[in-house]
Amino acid sequence: MPELPEVEVTRLGFADRIAGAEITGLTLGKPLRWPLGCEPSLLVGQKVLQVRRRGKYLLLDTSEGLLLIHLGMSGSLGFGKVLQAAGKHDHFELQTTAGSLRLHDPRRFGAVVYAASETDAVAQKLIGRLGVEPLSDAFDARAFHQALQLRQTVIKQVLLAGEVVVGVGNIYASEALFMAGIRPTVRAARLSKPRAARLHAAIREVLAQAVAKGGSTLKDFSNAQGESGYFQLEAMVYDRAGLPCRVCGAPVKTMRQGQRSTFFCVNCQKP
């Protein structure tokens, strides 16, 4: 599943190029996870003002509303003046005077939803409960620790839930916990202020590194130019079960948490 770094890399790949363009058409393929929520003709003539990101959602602001775009499990966006003929897995295409934005999604768990504004009930249902953005100045170490003190769930699941901090998906939660030296099974409320501060710094560092590396391509992720990410090649623990820890040499362990695979080192990460 594309996580925050992959979504941010996607945004950076086309946001400047589509800003200011006029929407000239919209083509829909097979139904996605949620319906568009408006007639396609409503978007024609509107201008694209900017493209933002909120967690794993891209927010494409238009002159009269916004499109909320989620890549789902296997989605990717392509943007260009001239695109290849649409295939069977291309289910949304926004034509503009600057080029076309196309969603390719084999599993169709992604979505493009129109809302009148970010405060609209449609938008709030999707993004209203998301936590603080980890790469923004609003992600404060002290407030992060205070929020963790209220959670009795294990720290890995708290990170994945997205209510304390948004966008720290499975890959980057495993990597951040390793960097901070924290076992993924520790209860969030048990983390001391210094350990929470280390985790706060690790989350920011891991996500920033991932964006710089173009995200992670495990199966089919590509950015708006069709390029793969390379962060997974430098992962310390993720998807390295049985391989030696890059720090201490002990075999990397794996377990299931909330139906997701967790990777960790028993020597480097303390309970």
Secondary structure, 3 states (H helix, E strand, C coil): CCCHHHHHHHHHHHHHHHCCCEEEEEEECCCCCCCCCCCHHHCCCCEEEEEEEECCEEEEEECCCEEEEECCCCCEEEEECCCCCCCCCEEEEEEECCEEEEEECCCCCCEEEEECCCCCHHHHHHHCCCCECCCCCCCCHHHHHHHHCCCCCEHHHHHHHCCCECCCCHHHHHHHHHHHCECCCCEHHHCCHHHHHHHHHHHHHHHHHHHHCCCCCCCCCCCCCCCCCCHHHHCCCCCCCCCECCCCCCECEEEEECCEEEEECCCCCEC
